[in-house]
Each structure stands twice: as structure tokens, then as C-alpha cells.
Amino acid sequence: MIEQTIDIPTKDGATTTFIAHPERGGPHPIVLFFMDAPAIREELRDMARRIATVGYYVMLPNLYYRRGVLELADLPPLPEAEARARMFELMGSIDIPMVMEDADALLDFADRDPAASQGPAGAIGYCMSGQYAINAAARHPERIRCAASLYGVQLVTDRADSPHLAAQKTRAELYFACAEIDPYAPLEMVEALDAALKDSRAKAEVELYPGCHHGFAFPQRAAYDKAAAERHWERLFALFRRNLA
């Protein structure tokens, strides 16, 4: 495995990005891996490594670089409630247009790296970033052939870039993994998303994970569910095989 951490120039500065890909057999299809609200950490790097080991060029960018934050663990410690408020404030400091500009910069960088394929690419996003993965597919319909939202939030909103609308603007195959018990994406939202996608005939699947809580795929979270996490890996790798081979 080849691993590197690089500051990739963007319109607003530079995003520190963890990149992992196999040592042999390249060039490898790109997978953009958008972080969740708790930011970059070894848990996410390990997940990026798992994807890379099966043949992909994985890019895990820091989305909080505009605020000068990389890992929350590096910030001054706060009481739990204040630390949580700080995290949500950081989450609210970025939006879809900002992250789409970051995605442009990531793809531009990868296209100059011989280890990365210039062919079909994929995108995934957990929690706050499910919406970013789906919008990346809509922004680059000729390039991003598959995208996945894993217990994503704000899946159905009244904005023009709501994921349920962005999904209708791409030919990419989309996958939405939704936790049954999720205060950030309640069942009513999941049902509305599923109905909208079926009405539009988007190439998409909405799968509910029964009995699972938000965050079920993260091994360091109390919500971790091993069986569900392995199912989500199975779904992701099958999605990549169908579209990025």
C-alpha cells in the first residue's frame, strides 16, 4: 500500500488530504471519501485503507480546512456539551457549493497523478457528507459513475441541491444506506427520499438497516453494529465493481 498526506490547493486555500492506493496494478479508479462531522481521524483513515486494498485510489480530504481544523482531538478539550456544540458549528461552516469546489480540486489533482485512473470515479459520504457524495455525482455526471450516502443527513430539503433532487441529475448509480434509528435522518425523511427517487426513476437504491443507529459502520462508535457494517462494505464494494471496473 502507498499512503501519503498532501495539502491539495483549492479555491479557498488547501485541504490536507489522506490518499491511499495499492502499490501495484495501477492506475486505480478514484474514490472520493467525504468525512463525517467528527472530522479526520485514524478511524476514517483505516476505512480508506480498507477501500484502497481492493484496488482503489482513495482520497479522504479535510473539509474543515477553511477553519484551520484537521482533527478535533488536536483542539483544546471542552466539556462534552461544549465540544459537541463546537463540532456542530464546524459542520455548519461548510455547505454543498464549498465542498463541490473541493471535489473539483481533488479530481484535478488526481488526474495529474499516474497512480490514479482518469476513467470512472466514485464518491461516498458518511453522516453530514452523504449529501456531498450525491451532489458530486450530479456535478460530474460524465466522471462520477457511482455514489453512496451512508446514514446521510439532510437528504430531503427545500434547497435546489437537496440530495433527492441532485440524484435526478446524474446517470450514476446511487446507494443510500439508512439507519432505522436515526434522529438526524428520521424514517419520514427516508420514506420521502425513497418515494422521490422511485417517482423520478433515478438509478438508486434506498436500503434501511433495521435496528441500527446512526453511525453503525464506525468501529469506534458506541452505535457500531458489526453485521450491518460488513453489509455496508459488501454493498459498497459491489457498487464499485459494477461501475468502476
Secondary structure, DSSP 8 states (H G I E B T S, - for coil): -EEEEEEEEETTEEEEEEEEE-SSS--B-EEEEE--TTBS-HHHHHHHHHHHHTT-EEEEE-TTGGGT-SBGGGS----HHHHHHHHHHHHTT--HHHHHHHHHHHHHHHTT-TTB-SS-EEEEEEGGGHHHHHHHHHH-TTTEEEEEEES-S--S-SSTT-HHHHGGG--SEEEEEEEEE-TTS-HHHHHHHHHHHHHHT-SEEEEEEEEEETTTT-TTSTT--HHHHHHHHHHHHHHHHHHH-
